[in-house]
């Protein structure tokens, strides 16, 4: 993972201050058009929501083959369960950082989770359910 692209975030100045060594590699494109293009270029999808219902964005990222990290709350925890991603408690930056370092230091852990996510999508796609 060489660059960080943040599609929808407010604290740009704070992130640049906290990550000065990576400031040249932080991109804040704002609202984007075809999100499928972004998913396909991503190595990792992070959803750090404090509150979340059933996040369709995670289904889209899973279907595109992204590794996913998200909070344990609501539908996110359910979607990422059973080995489909990594979770952390809402607001727990330390655990989030640990999860990200685990992914970085042990890339062999990524493919099984991505495969489990894609299998979940296939099992629950409209044609399979109806």
C-alpha positions as semicolon CSV with decimal commas, in nm:
position;residue;x (nm);y (nm);z (nm)
1;X;0,000;0,000;0,000
2;X;0,186;0,301;-0,122
3;X;-0,074;0,576;-0,104
4;X;-0,377;0,660;0,099
5;X;-0,685;0,788;-0,082
6;X;-0,960;0,926;0,136
7;X;-1,277;0,983;-0,059
8;X;-1,490;1,143;0,211
9;X;-1,320;1,288;0,514
10;X;-1,318;1,622;0,686
11;X;-1,000;1,639;0,898
12;X;-0,753;1,668;0,609
13;X;-0,525;1,916;0,785
14;X;-0,516;1,700;1,100
15;X;-0,430;1,385;0,904
16;X;-0,150;1,562;0,722
17;X;-0,015;1,685;1,057
18;X;-0,031;1,335;1,210
19;X;0,127;1,169;0,908
20;X;0,393;1,419;0,792
21;X;0,615;1,150;0,640
22;X;0,326;1,036;0,420
23;X;0,181;1,377;0,343
24;X;0,300;1,359;-0,018
25;X;0,105;1,036;-0,054
26;X;-0,229;1,141;0,096
27;X;-0,496;1,210;-0,164
28;X;-0,830;1,371;-0,084
29;X;-1,034;1,358;-0,406
30;X;-1,364;1,441;-0,235
31;X;-1,681;1,307;-0,396
32;X;-1,590;1,069;-0,677
33;X;-1,782;0,945;-0,980
34;X;-1,756;0,575;-1,058
35;X;-1,665;0,415;-0,726
36;X;-1,604;0,079;-0,895
37;X;-1,284;0,224;-1,043
38;X;-1,168;0,319;-0,694
39;X;-1,246;-0,023;-0,548
40;X;-1,052;-0,194;-0,824
41;X;-0,742;0,017;-0,752
42;X;-0,764;-0,029;-0,375
43;X;-0,568;-0,280;-0,170
44;X;-0,768;-0,210;0,142
45;X;-1,106;-0,058;0,226
46;X;-1,147;0,099;0,570
47;X;-1,487;0,185;0,721
48;X;-1,425;0,342;1,063
49;X;-1,788;0,440;1,133
50;X;-1,903;0,487;1,490
51;X;-2,257;0,388;1,389
52;X;-2,357;0,184;1,089
53;X;-2,665;-0,005;0,978
54;X;-2,612;-0,241;0,688
55;X;-2,332;-0,081;0,486
56;X;-2,380;-0,152;0,116
57;X;-2,039;0,006;0,060
58;X;-1,881;-0,299;0,226
59;X;-2,066;-0,534;-0,007
60;X;-1,937;-0,333;-0,303
61;X;-1,579;-0,341;-0,169
62;X;-1,605;-0,716;-0,098
63;X;-1,735;-0,788;-0,446
64;X;-1,442;-0,592;-0,590
65;X;-1,185;-0,797;-0,400
66;X;-1,079;-0,542;-0,140
67;X;-0,943;-0,643;0,196
68;X;-1,171;-0,476;0,452
69;X;-1,123;-0,331;0,798
70;X;-1,425;-0,190;0,980
71;X;-1,575;-0,126;1,318
72;X;-1,749;-0,405;1,509
73;X;-2,079;-0,222;1,528
74;X;-2,405;-0,293;1,351
75;X;-2,402;-0,461;1,015
76;X;-2,030;-0,402;0,967
77;X;-1,939;-0,652;1,238
78;X;-2,182;-0,904;1,092
79;X;-2,053;-0,863;0,737
80;X;-1,688;-0,893;0,841
81;X;-1,747;-1,190;1,069
82;X;-1,652;-1,547;0,983
83;X;-1,313;-1,444;0,850
84;X;-1,427;-1,190;0,590
85;X;-1,231;-0,896;0,730
86;X;-1,077;-0,733;1,033
87;X;-1,274;-0,544;1,296
88;X;-1,203;-0,304;1,579
89;X;-1,419;-0,132;1,842
90;X;-1,555;0,209;1,733
91;X;-1,318;0,487;1,836
92;X;-1,033;0,248;1,923
93;X;-0,748;0,391;1,717
94;X;-0,493;0,167;1,887
95;X;-0,668;-0,154;1,778
96;X;-0,722;-0,010;1,431
97;X;-0,350;0,065;1,405
98;X;-0,269;-0,288;1,522
99;X;-0,499;-0,436;1,259
100;X;-0,340;-0,225;0,984
101;X;0,011;-0,324;1,097
102;X;-0,093;-0,690;1,103
103;X;-0,210;-0,661;0,743
104;X;0,107;-0,482;0,640
105;X;0,340;-0,725;0,816
106;X;0,149;-1,044;0,729
107;X;0,015;-1,004;0,375
108;X;-0,054;-1,380;0,368
109;X;-0,355;-1,312;0,593
110;X;-0,525;-1,099;0,327
111;X;-0,613;-1,346;0,050
112;X;-0,817;-1,586;0,269
113;X;-1,030;-1,296;0,397
114;X;-1,079;-1,152;0,048
115;X;-1,177;-1,497;-0,081
116;X;-1,423;-1,542;0,208
117;X;-1,576;-1,203;0,128
118;X;-1,618;-1,284;-0,238
119;X;-1,767;-1,623;-0,153
120;X;-2,016;-1,445;0,076
121;X;-2,114;-1,214;-0,210
122;X;-2,165;-1,508;-0,445
123;X;-2,371;-1,697;-0,186
124;X;-2,598;-1,395;-0,128
125;X;-2,626;-1,249;-0,476
126;X;-2,977;-1,201;-0,602
127;X;-2,974;-1,502;-0,834
128;X;-2,860;-1,733;-0,553
129;X;-3,118;-1,605;-0,305
130;X;-3,426;-1,596;-0,527
